[in-house]
């Protein structure tokens, strides 16, 4: 298949940003809180904005800064 994984990011019940598709050529993808543009092997939450974001959501997002690798 062209993609092995799709990642949709939600804050509460609202999807923020577009669904991120991981190409089959990238066996591991990292979800993190940084702001670098997402490539095929990295999905960065820091670049996503939401005018309805609460302080609790901000704290949860910062917990992802180091990154969560998925394979």
mmCIF file of the N, C-alpha and C atoms, coordinates in Angstrom:
data_MODEL
# 
_entry.id   MODEL 
# 
loop_
_atom_site.group_PDB 
_atom_site.id 
_atom_site.type_symbol 
_atom_site.label_atom_id 
_atom_site.label_alt_id 
_atom_site.label_comp_id 
_atom_site.label_asym_id 
_atom_site.label_entity_id 
_atom_site.label_seq_id 
_atom_site.pdbx_PDB_ins_code 
_atom_site.Cartn_x 
_atom_site.Cartn_y 
_atom_site.Cartn_z 
_atom_site.occupancy 
_atom_site.B_iso_or_equiv 
_atom_site.pdbx_formal_charge 
_atom_site.auth_seq_id 
_atom_site.auth_comp_id 
_atom_site.auth_asym_id 
_atom_site.auth_atom_id 
_atom_site.pdbx_PDB_model_num 
ATOM 1   N N  . UNK A 1 1  ? 0.832   -1.209 0.000  1.00 0.00 ? 1  UNK A N  1 
ATOM 2   C CA . UNK A 1 1  ? 0.000   0.000  0.000  1.00 0.00 ? 1  UNK A CA 1 
ATOM 3   C C  . UNK A 1 1  ? 0.870   1.264  0.000  1.00 0.00 ? 1  UNK A C  1 
ATOM 4   N N  . UNK A 1 2  ? 0.315   2.339  -0.472 1.00 0.00 ? 2  UNK A N  1 
ATOM 5   C CA . UNK A 1 2  ? 1.044   3.608  -0.531 1.00 0.00 ? 2  UNK A CA 1 
ATOM 6   C C  . UNK A 1 2  ? 1.297   4.170  0.873  1.00 0.00 ? 2  UNK A C  1 
ATOM 7   N N  . UNK A 1 3  ? 0.327   4.011  1.777  1.00 0.00 ? 3  UNK A N  1 
ATOM 8   C CA . UNK A 1 3  ? 0.440   4.494  3.149  1.00 0.00 ? 3  UNK A CA 1 
ATOM 9   C C  . UNK A 1 3  ? 0.153   3.339  4.103  1.00 0.00 ? 3  UNK A C  1 
ATOM 10  N N  . UNK A 1 4  ? 0.901   3.267  5.214  1.00 0.00 ? 4  UNK A N  1 
ATOM 11  C CA . UNK A 1 4  ? 0.654   2.204  6.192  1.00 0.00 ? 4  UNK A CA 1 
ATOM 12  C C  . UNK A 1 4  ? -0.084  2.714  7.422  1.00 0.00 ? 4  UNK A C  1 
ATOM 13  N N  . UNK A 1 5  ? -0.210  4.060  7.544  1.00 0.00 ? 5  UNK A N  1 
ATOM 14  C CA . UNK A 1 5  ? -0.820  4.629  8.737  1.00 0.00 ? 5  UNK A CA 1 
ATOM 15  C C  . UNK A 1 5  ? -1.382  6.012  8.417  1.00 0.00 ? 5  UNK A C  1 
ATOM 16  N N  . UNK A 1 6  ? -2.496  6.356  9.032  1.00 0.00 ? 6  UNK A N  1 
ATOM 17  C CA . UNK A 1 6  ? -3.065  7.705  8.953  1.00 0.00 ? 6  UNK A CA 1 
ATOM 18  C C  . UNK A 1 6  ? -3.250  8.204  10.376 1.00 0.00 ? 6  UNK A C  1 
ATOM 19  N N  . UNK A 1 7  ? -2.858  9.470  10.616 1.00 0.00 ? 7  UNK A N  1 
ATOM 20  C CA . UNK A 1 7  ? -2.966  10.038 11.955 1.00 0.00 ? 7  UNK A CA 1 
ATOM 21  C C  . UNK A 1 7  ? -3.850  11.279 11.885 1.00 0.00 ? 7  UNK A C  1 
ATOM 22  N N  . UNK A 1 8  ? -4.908  11.279 12.675 1.00 0.00 ? 8  UNK A N  1 
ATOM 23  C CA . UNK A 1 8  ? -5.781  12.451 12.795 1.00 0.00 ? 8  UNK A CA 1 
ATOM 24  C C  . UNK A 1 8  ? -5.624  12.973 14.215 1.00 0.00 ? 8  UNK A C  1 
ATOM 25  N N  . UNK A 1 9  ? -5.384  14.264 14.354 1.00 0.00 ? 9  UNK A N  1 
ATOM 26  C CA . UNK A 1 9  ? -5.182  14.877 15.671 1.00 0.00 ? 9  UNK A CA 1 
ATOM 27  C C  . UNK A 1 9  ? -6.450  15.621 16.080 1.00 0.00 ? 9  UNK A C  1 
ATOM 28  N N  . UNK A 1 10 ? -6.934  15.321 17.284 1.00 0.00 ? 10 UNK A N  1 
ATOM 29  C CA . UNK A 1 10 ? -8.144  15.944 17.806 1.00 0.00 ? 10 UNK A CA 1 
ATOM 30  C C  . UNK A 1 10 ? -7.845  16.657 19.115 1.00 0.00 ? 10 UNK A C  1 
ATOM 31  N N  . UNK A 1 11 ? -8.509  17.771 19.326 1.00 0.00 ? 11 UNK A N  1 
ATOM 32  C CA . UNK A 1 11 ? -8.530  18.446 20.623 1.00 0.00 ? 11 UNK A CA 1 
ATOM 33  C C  . UNK A 1 11 ? -9.982  18.443 21.046 1.00 0.00 ? 11 UNK A C  1 
ATOM 34  N N  . UNK A 1 12 ? -10.249 17.682 22.098 1.00 0.00 ? 12 UNK A N  1 
ATOM 35  C CA . UNK A 1 12 ? -11.611 17.394 22.545 1.00 0.00 ? 12 UNK A CA 1 
ATOM 36  C C  . UNK A 1 12 ? -12.285 16.633 21.392 1.00 0.00 ? 12 UNK A C  1 
ATOM 37  N N  . UNK A 1 13 ? -13.350 17.132 20.811 1.00 0.00 ? 13 UNK A N  1 
ATOM 38  C CA . UNK A 1 13 ? -14.025 16.398 19.732 1.00 0.00 ? 13 UNK A CA 1 
ATOM 39  C C  . UNK A 1 13 ? -13.853 17.071 18.371 1.00 0.00 ? 13 UNK A C  1 
ATOM 40  N N  . UNK A 1 14 ? -12.853 17.935 18.228 1.00 0.00 ? 14 UNK A N  1 
ATOM 41  C CA . UNK A 1 14 ? -12.648 18.686 16.985 1.00 0.00 ? 14 UNK A CA 1 
ATOM 42  C C  . UNK A 1 14 ? -11.306 18.300 16.362 1.00 0.00 ? 14 UNK A C  1 
ATOM 43  N N  . UNK A 1 15 ? -11.344 17.857 15.107 1.00 0.00 ? 15 UNK A N  1 
ATOM 44  C CA . UNK A 1 15 ? -10.097 17.547 14.422 1.00 0.00 ? 15 UNK A CA 1 
ATOM 45  C C  . UNK A 1 15 ? -9.368  18.848 14.115 1.00 0.00 ? 15 UNK A C  1 
ATOM 46  N N  . UNK A 1 16 ? -8.071  18.868 14.392 1.00 0.00 ? 16 UNK A N  1 
ATOM 47  C CA . UNK A 1 16 ? -7.233  20.038 14.149 1.00 0.00 ? 16 UNK A CA 1 
ATOM 48  C C  . UNK A 1 16 ? -6.243  19.660 13.052 1.00 0.00 ? 16 UNK A C  1 
ATOM 49  N N  . UNK A 1 17 ? -6.255  20.392 11.972 1.00 0.00 ? 17 UNK A N  1 
ATOM 50  C CA . UNK A 1 17 ? -5.374  20.081 10.854 1.00 0.00 ? 17 UNK A CA 1 
ATOM 51  C C  . UNK A 1 17 ? -5.918  18.942 10.002 1.00 0.00 ? 17 UNK A C  1 
ATOM 52  N N  . UNK A 1 18 ? -5.140  18.615 8.990  1.00 0.00 ? 18 UNK A N  1 
ATOM 53  C CA . UNK A 1 18 ? -5.532  17.547 8.079  1.00 0.00 ? 18 UNK A CA 1 
ATOM 54  C C  . UNK A 1 18 ? -5.005  16.205 8.572  1.00 0.00 ? 18 UNK A C  1 
ATOM 55  N N  . UNK A 1 19 ? -5.590  15.142 8.089  1.00 0.00 ? 19 UNK A N  1 
ATOM 56  C CA . UNK A 1 19 ? -5.121  13.802 8.421  1.00 0.00 ? 19 UNK A CA 1 
ATOM 57  C C  . UNK A 1 19 ? -3.742  13.604 7.797  1.00 0.00 ? 19 UNK A C  1 
ATOM 58  N N  . UNK A 1 20 ? -2.810  13.119 8.599  1.00 0.00 ? 20 UNK A N  1 
ATOM 59  C CA . UNK A 1 20 ? -1.429  12.896 8.173  1.00 0.00 ? 20 UNK A CA 1 
ATOM 60  C C  . UNK A 1 20 ? -1.291  11.442 7.749  1.00 0.00 ? 20 UNK A C  1 
ATOM 61  N N  . UNK A 1 21 ? -0.842  11.216 6.515  1.00 0.00 ? 21 UNK A N  1 
ATOM 62  C CA . UNK A 1 21 ? -0.677  9.857  5.998  1.00 0.00 ? 21 UNK A CA 1 
ATOM 63  C C  . UNK A 1 21 ? 0.805   9.518  5.958  1.00 0.00 ? 21 UNK A C  1 
ATOM 64  N N  . UNK A 1 22 ? 1.152   8.383  6.535  1.00 0.00 ? 22 UNK A N  1 
ATOM 65  C CA . UNK A 1 22 ? 2.546   7.950  6.611  1.00 0.00 ? 22 UNK A CA 1 
ATOM 66  C C  . UNK A 1 22 ? 2.831   7.006  5.446  1.00 0.00 ? 22 UNK A C  1 
ATOM 67  N N  . UNK A 1 23 ? 3.785   7.387  4.588  1.00 0.00 ? 23 UNK A N  1 
ATOM 68  C CA . UNK A 1 23 ? 4.083   6.527  3.444  1.00 0.00 ? 23 UNK A CA 1 
ATOM 69  C C  . UNK A 1 23 ? 4.719   5.206  3.867  1.00 0.00 ? 23 UNK A C  1 
ATOM 70  N N  . UNK A 1 24 ? 4.509   4.198  3.084  1.00 0.00 ? 24 UNK A N  1 
ATOM 71  C CA . UNK A 1 24 ? 5.065   2.871  3.371  1.00 0.00 ? 24 UNK A CA 1 
ATOM 72  C C  . UNK A 1 24 ? 6.584   2.880  3.403  1.00 0.00 ? 24 UNK A C  1 
ATOM 73  N N  . UNK A 1 25 ? 7.198   3.868  2.774  1.00 0.00 ? 25 UNK A N  1 
ATOM 74  C CA . UNK A 1 25 ? 8.665   3.956  2.771  1.00 0.00 ? 25 UNK A CA 1 
ATOM 75  C C  . UNK A 1 25 ? 9.229   4.390  4.123  1.00 0.00 ? 25 UNK A C  1 
ATOM 76  N N  . UNK A 1 26 ? 8.378   4.821  5.051  1.00 0.00 ? 26 UNK A N  1 
ATOM 77  C CA . UNK A 1 26 ? 8.800   5.241  6.395  1.00 0.00 ? 26 UNK A CA 1 
ATOM 78  C C  . UNK A 1 26 ? 8.232   4.252  7.413  1.00 0.00 ? 26 UNK A C  1 
ATOM 79  N N  . UNK A 1 27 ? 9.039   3.274  7.849  1.00 0.00 ? 27 UNK A N  1 
ATOM 80  C CA . UNK A 1 27 ? 8.513   2.249  8.761  1.00 0.00 ? 27 UNK A CA 1 
ATOM 81  C C  . UNK A 1 27 ? 8.226   2.754  10.173 1.00 0.00 ? 27 UNK A C  1 
ATOM 82  N N  . UNK A 1 28 ? 8.817   3.906  10.548 1.00 0.00 ? 28 UNK A N  1 
ATOM 83  C CA . UNK A 1 28 ? 8.588   4.490  11.872 1.00 0.00 ? 28 UNK A CA 1 
ATOM 84  C C  . UNK A 1 28 ? 8.201   5.951  11.693 1.00 0.00 ? 28 UNK A C  1 
ATOM 85  N N  . UNK A 1 29 ? 7.178   6.382  12.426 1.00 0.00 ? 29 UNK A N  1 
ATOM 86  C CA . UNK A 1 29 ? 6.768   7.788  12.404 1.00 0.00 ? 29 UNK A CA 1 
ATOM 87  C C  . UNK A 1 29 ? 6.825   8.301  13.840 1.00 0.00 ? 29 UNK A C  1 
ATOM 88  N N  . UNK A 1 30 ? 7.270   9.548  14.006 1.00 0.00 ? 30 UNK A N  1 
ATOM 89  C CA . UNK A 1 30 ? 7.337   10.159 15.330 1.00 0.00 ? 30 UNK A CA 1 
ATOM 90  C C  . UNK A 1 30 ? 6.320   11.288 15.409 1.00 0.00 ? 30 UNK A C  1 
ATOM 91  N N  . UNK A 1 31 ? 5.488   11.256 16.445 1.00 0.00 ? 31 UNK A N  1 
ATOM 92  C CA . UNK A 1 31 ? 4.540   12.334 16.725 1.00 0.00 ? 31 UNK A CA 1 
ATOM 93  C C  . UNK A 1 31 ? 5.151   13.142 17.856 1.00 0.00 ? 31 UNK A C  1 
ATOM 94  N N  . UNK A 1 32 ? 5.381   14.441 17.618 1.00 0.00 ? 32 UNK A N  1 
ATOM 95  C CA . UNK A 1 32 ? 6.000   15.267 18.653 1.00 0.00 ? 32 UNK A CA 1 
ATOM 96  C C  . UNK A 1 32 ? 5.362   16.643 18.722 1.00 0.00 ? 32 UNK A C  1 
ATOM 97  N N  . UNK A 1 33 ? 5.799   17.435 19.668 1.00 0.00 ? 33 UNK A N  1 
ATOM 98  C CA . UNK A 1 33 ? 5.231   18.756 19.889 1.00 0.00 ? 33 UNK A CA 1 
ATOM 99  C C  . UNK A 1 33 ? 6.034   19.883 19.268 1.00 0.00 ? 33 UNK A C  1 
ATOM 100 N N  . UNK A 1 34 ? 6.990   19.553 18.430 1.00 0.00 ? 34 UNK A N  1 
ATOM 101 C CA . UNK A 1 34 ? 7.813   20.589 17.810 1.00 0.00 ? 34 UNK A CA 1 
ATOM 102 C C  . UNK A 1 34 ? 7.087   21.261 16.652 1.00 0.00 ? 34 UNK A C  1 
ATOM 103 N N  . UNK A 1 35 ? 7.744   22.206 16.009 1.00 0.00 ? 35 UNK A N  1 
ATOM 104 C CA . UNK A 1 35 ? 7.083   22.985 14.954 1.00 0.00 ? 35 UNK A CA 1 
ATOM 105 C C  . UNK A 1 35 ? 7.713   22.818 13.579 1.00 0.00 ? 35 UNK A C  1 
ATOM 106 N N  . UNK A 1 36 ? 8.704   21.949 13.443 1.00 0.00 ? 36 UNK A N  1 
ATOM 107 C CA . UNK A 1 36 ? 9.280   21.724 12.124 1.00 0.00 ? 36 UNK A CA 1 
ATOM 108 C C  . UNK A 1 36 ? 8.198   21.169 11.207 1.00 0.00 ? 36 UNK A C  1 
ATOM 109 N N  . UNK A 1 37 ? 8.243   21.550 9.947  1.00 0.00 ? 37 UNK A N  1 
ATOM 110 C CA . UNK A 1 37 ? 7.240   20.995 9.024  1.00 0.00 ? 37 UNK A CA 1 
ATOM 111 C C  . UNK A 1 37 ? 7.291   19.469 9.030  1.00 0.00 ? 37 UNK A C  1 
ATOM 112 N N  . UNK A 1 38 ? 6.138   18.882 8.986  1.00 0.00 ? 38 UNK A N  1 
ATOM 113 C CA . UNK A 1 38 ? 6.071   17.429 8.998  1.00 0.00 ? 38 UNK A CA 1 
ATOM 114 C C  . UNK A 1 38 ? 6.607   16.863 7.692  1.00 0.00 ? 38 UNK A C  1 
ATOM 115 N N  . UNK A 1 39 ? 7.411   15.834 7.822  1.00 0.00 ? 39 UNK A N  1 
ATOM 116 C CA . UNK A 1 39 ? 7.892   15.101 6.666  1.00 0.00 ? 39 UNK A CA 1 
ATOM 117 C C  . UNK A 1 39 ? 7.200   13.761 6.652  1.00 0.00 ? 39 UNK A C  1 
ATOM 118 N N  . UNK A 1 40 ? 7.679   12.848 5.857  1.00 0.00 ? 40 UNK A N  1 
ATOM 119 C CA . UNK A 1 40 ? 7.055   11.542 5.776  1.00 0.00 ? 40 UNK A CA 1 
ATOM 120 C C  . UNK A 1 40 ? 7.167   10.735 7.044  1.00 0.00 ? 40 UNK A C  1 
ATOM 121 N N  . UNK A 1 41 ? 8.193   11.047 7.875  1.00 0.00 ? 41 UNK A N  1 
ATOM 122 C CA . UNK A 1 41 ? 8.401   10.243 9.074  1.00 0.00 ? 41 UNK A CA 1 
ATOM 123 C C  . UNK A 1 41 ? 8.194   11.023 10.369 1.00 0.00 ? 41 UNK A C  1 
ATOM 124 N N  . UNK A 1 42 ? 7.578   12.199 10.268 1.00 0.00 ? 42 UNK A N  1 
ATOM 125 C CA . UNK A 1 42 ? 7.400   13.027 11.468 1.00 0.00 ? 42 UNK A CA 1 
ATOM 126 C C  . UNK A 1 42 ? 6.127   13.863 11.362 1.00 0.00 ? 42 UNK A C  1 
ATOM 127 N N  . UNK A 1 43 ? 5.324   13.822 12.413 1.00 0.00 ? 43 UNK A N  1 
ATOM 128 C CA . UNK A 1 43 ? 4.095   14.614 12.487 1.00 0.00 ? 43 UNK A CA 1 
ATOM 129 C C  . UNK A 1 43 ? 4.240   15.542 13.689 1.00 0.00 ? 43 UNK A C  1 
ATOM 130 N N  . UNK A 1 44 ? 4.347   16.851 13.435 1.00 0.00 ? 44 UNK A N  1 
ATOM 131 C CA . UNK A 1 44 ? 4.618   17.834 14.489 1.00 0.00 ? 44 UNK A CA 1 
ATOM 132 C C  . UNK A 1 44 ? 3.336   18.548 14.896 1.00 0.00 ? 44 UNK A C  1 
ATOM 133 N N  . UNK A 1 45 ? 2.951   18.370 16.155 1.00 0.00 ? 45 UNK A N  1 
ATOM 134 C CA . UNK A 1 45 ? 1.737   19.006 16.659 1.00 0.00 ? 45 UNK A CA 1 
ATOM 135 C C  . UNK A 1 45 ? 1.918   20.510 16.881 1.00 0.00 ? 45 UNK A C  1 
ATOM 136 N N  . UNK A 1 46 ? 3.149   20.956 17.084 1.00 0.00 ? 46 UNK A N  1 
ATOM 137 C CA . UNK A 1 46 ? 3.403   22.356 17.396 1.00 0.00 ? 46 UNK A CA 1 
ATOM 138 C C  . UNK A 1 46 ? 2.998   23.319 16.310 1.00 0.00 ? 46 UNK A C  1 
ATOM 139 N N  . UNK A 1 47 ? 2.905   22.856 15.077 1.00 0.00 ? 47 UNK A N  1 
ATOM 140 C CA . UNK A 1 47 ? 2.543   23.743 13.978 1.00 0.00 ? 47 UNK A CA 1 
ATOM 141 C C  . UNK A 1 47 ? 1.031   23.890 13.804 1.00 0.00 ? 47 UNK A C  1 
ATOM 142 N N  . UNK A 1 48 ? 0.255   23.128 14.551 1.00 0.00 ? 48 UNK A N  1 
ATOM 143 C CA . UNK A 1 48 ? -1.200  23.176 14.433 1.00 0.00 ? 48 UNK A CA 1 
ATOM 144 C C  . UNK A 1 48 ? -1.783  24.204 15.392 1.00 0.00 ? 48 UNK A C  1 
ATOM 145 N N  . UNK A 1 49 ? -2.662  25.050 14.889 1.00 0.00 ? 49 UNK A N  1 
ATOM 146 C CA . UNK A 1 49 ? -3.278  26.065 15.745 1.00 0.00 ? 49 UNK A CA 1 
ATOM 147 C C  . UNK A 1 49 ? -4.776  25.808 15.884 1.00 0.00 ? 49 UNK A C  1 
ATOM 148 N N  . UNK A 1 50 ? -5.321  26.285 16.993 1.00 0.00 ? 50 UNK A N  1 
ATOM 149 C CA . UNK A 1 50 ? -6.744  26.141 17.275 1.00 0.00 ? 50 UNK A CA 1 
ATOM 150 C C  . UNK A 1 50 ? -7.138  27.295 18.197 1.00 0.00 ? 50 UNK A C  1 
ATOM 151 N N  . UNK A 1 51 ? -8.020  28.153 17.743 1.00 0.00 ? 51 UNK A N  1 
ATOM 152 C CA . UNK A 1 51 ? -8.408  29.324 18.538 1.00 0.00 ? 51 UNK A CA 1 
ATOM 153 C C  . UNK A 1 51 ? -9.183  28.938 19.797 1.00 0.00 ? 51 UNK A C  1 
ATOM 154 N N  . UNK A 1 52 ? -9.680  27.717 19.865 1.00 0.00 ? 52 UNK A N  1 
ATOM 155 C CA . UNK A 1 52 ? -10.465 27.270 21.018 1.00 0.00 ? 52 UNK A CA 1 
ATOM 156 C C  . UNK A 1 52 ? -9.639  26.413 21.980 1.00 0.00 ? 52 UNK A C  1 
ATOM 157 N N  . UNK A 1 53 ? -8.327  26.423 21.846 1.00 0.00 ? 53 UNK A N  1 
ATOM 158 C CA . UNK A 1 53 ? -7.447  25.596 22.681 1.00 0.00 ? 53 UNK A CA 1 
ATOM 159 C C  . UNK A 1 53 ? -7.478  26.083 24.128 1.00 0.00 ? 53 UNK A C  1 
ATOM 160 N N  . UNK A 1 54 ? -7.603  25.144 25.058 1.00 0.00 ? 54 UNK A N  1 
ATOM 161 C CA . UNK A 1 54 ? -7.631  25.474 26.485 1.00 0.00 ? 54 UNK A CA 1 
ATOM 162 C C  . UNK A 1 54 ? -6.243  25.263 27.088 1.00 0.00 ? 54 UNK A C  1 
ATOM 163 N N  . UNK A 1 55 ? -6.071  25.715 28.321 1.00 0.00 ? 55 UNK A N  1 
ATOM 164 C CA . UNK A 1 55 ? -4.798  25.527 29.018 1.00 0.00 ? 55 UNK A CA 1 
ATOM 165 C C  . UNK A 1 55 ? -4.511  24.038 29.238 1.00 0.00 ? 55 UNK A C  1 
ATOM 166 N N  . UNK A 1 56 ? -5.530  23.254 29.525 1.00 0.00 ? 56 UNK A N  1 
ATOM 167 C CA . UNK A 1 56 ? -5.344  21.814 29.729 1.00 0.00 ? 56 UNK A CA 1 
ATOM 168 C C  . UNK A 1 56 ? -4.847  21.143 28.452 1.00 0.00 ? 56 UNK A C  1 
ATOM 169 N N  . UNK A 1 57 ? -5.365  21.563 27.317 1.00 0.00 ? 57 UNK A N  1 
ATOM 170 C CA . UNK A 1 57 ? -4.902  21.017 26.039 1.00 0.00 ? 57 UNK A CA 1 
ATOM 171 C C  . UNK A 1 57 ? -3.454  21.412 25.795 1.00 0.00 ? 57 UNK A C  1 
ATOM 172 N N  . UNK A 1 58 ? -3.090  22.654 26.118 1.00 0.00 ? 58 UNK A N  1 
ATOM 173 C CA . UNK A 1 58 ? -1.703  23.111 25.953 1.00 0.00 ? 58 UNK A CA 1 
ATOM 174 C C  . UNK A 1 58 ? -0.756  22.232 26.771 1.00 0.00 ? 58 UNK A C  1 
ATOM 175 N N  . UNK A 1 59 ? -1.125  21.924 28.008 1.00 0.00 ? 59 UNK A N  1 
ATOM 176 C CA . UNK A 1 59 ? -0.268  21.081 28.848 1.00 0.00 ? 59 UNK A CA 1 
ATOM 177 C C  . UNK A 1 59 ? -0.111  19.685 28.246 1.00 0.00 ? 59 UNK A C  1 
ATOM 178 N N  . UNK A 1 60 ? -1.186  19.140 27.729 1.00 0.00 ? 60 UNK A N  1 
ATOM 179 C CA . UNK A 1 60 ? -1.127  17.813 27.114 1.00 0.00 ? 60 UNK A CA 1 
ATOM 180 C C  . UNK A 1 60 ? -0.254  17.834 25.862 1.00 0.00 ? 60 UNK A C  1 
ATOM 181 N N  . UNK A 1 61 ? -0.341  18.899 25.094 1.00 0.00 ? 61 UNK A N  1 
ATOM 182 C CA . UNK A 1 61 ? 0.487   19.013 23.882 1.00 0.00 ? 61 UNK A CA 1 
ATOM 183 C C  . UNK A 1 61 ? 1.968   19.084 24.236 1.00 0.00 ? 61 UNK A C  1 
ATOM 184 N N  . UNK A 1 62 ? 2.311   19.826 25.289 1.00 0.00 ? 62 UNK A N  1 
ATOM 185 C CA . UNK A 1 62 ? 3.714   19.935 25.683 1.00 0.00 ? 62 UNK A CA 1 
ATOM 186 C C  . UNK A 1 62 ? 4.263   18.603 26.167 1.00 0.00 ? 62 UNK A C  1 
ATOM 187 N N  . UNK A 1 63 ? 3.404   17.733 26.648 1.00 0.00 ? 63 UNK A N  1 
ATOM 188 C CA . UNK A 1 63 ? 3.862   16.419 27.079 1.00 0.00 ? 63 UNK A CA 1 
ATOM 189 C C  . UNK A 1 63 ? 4.357   15.586 25.890 1.00 0.00 ? 63 UNK A C  1 
ATOM 190 N N  . UNK A 1 64 ? 3.951   15.948 24.685 1.00 0.00 ? 64 UNK A N  1 
ATOM 191 C CA . UNK A 1 64 ? 4.364   15.228 23.475 1.00 0.00 ? 64 UNK A CA 1 
ATOM 192 C C  . UNK A 1 64 ? 5.667   15.766 22.882 1.00 0.00 ? 64 UNK A C  1 
ATOM 193 N N  . UNK A 1 65 ? 6.235   16.822 23.455 1.00 0.00 ? 65 UNK A N  1 
ATOM 194 C CA . UNK A 1 65 ? 7.428   17.450 22.873 1.00 0.00 ? 65 UNK A CA 1 
ATOM 195 C C  . UNK A 1 65 ? 8.540   16.444 22.592 1.00 0.00 ? 65 UNK A C  1 
ATOM 196 N N  . UNK A 1 66 ? 8.899   15.535 23.530 1.00 0.00 ? 66 UNK A N  1 
ATOM 197 C CA . UNK A 1 66 ? 10.005  14.626 23.243 1.00 0.00 ? 66 UNK A CA 1 
ATOM 198 C C  . UNK A 1 66 ? 9.734   13.699 22.057 1.00 0.00 ? 66 UNK A C  1 
ATOM 199 N N  . UNK A 1 67 ? 8.508   13.414 21.800 1.00 0.00 ? 67 UNK A N  1 
ATOM 200 C CA . UNK A 1 67 ? 8.154   12.571 20.667 1.00 0.00 ? 67 UNK A CA 1 
ATOM 201 C C  . UNK A 1 67 ? 7.707   11.183 21.074 1.00 0.00 ? 67 UNK A C  1 
ATOM 202 N N  . UNK A 1 68 ? 6.787   10.661 20.290 1.00 0.00 ? 68 UNK A N  1 
ATOM 203 C CA . UNK A 1 68 ? 6.243   9.328  20.495 1.00 0.00 ? 68 UNK A CA 1 
ATOM 204 C C  . UNK A 1 68 ? 6.446   8.552  19.207 1.00 0.00 ? 68 UNK A C  1 
ATOM 205 N N  . UNK A 1 69 ? 7.448   7.658  19.171 1.00 0.00 ? 69 UNK A N  1 
ATOM 206 C CA . UNK A 1 69 ? 7.657   6.878  17.942 1.00 0.00 ? 69 UNK A CA 1 
ATOM 207 C C  . UNK A 1 69 ? 6.611   5.780  17.803 1.00 0.00 ? 69 UNK A C  1 
ATOM 208 N N  . UNK A 1 70 ? 6.146   5.563  16.583 1.00 0.00 ? 70 UNK A N  1 
ATOM 209 C CA . UNK A 1 70 ? 5.166   4.519  16.310 1.00 0.00 ? 70 UNK A CA 1 
ATOM 210 C C  . UNK A 1 70 ? 5.665   3.703  15.122 1.00 0.00 ? 70 UNK A C  1 
ATOM 211 N N  . UNK A 1 71 ? 5.505   2.392  15.223 1.00 0.00 ? 71 UNK A N  1 
ATOM 212 C CA . UNK A 1 71 ? 5.894   1.555  14.100 1.00 0.00 ? 71 UNK A CA 1 
ATOM 213 C C  . UNK A 1 71 ? 4.834   0.515  13.809 1.00 0.00 ? 71 UNK A C  1 
# 
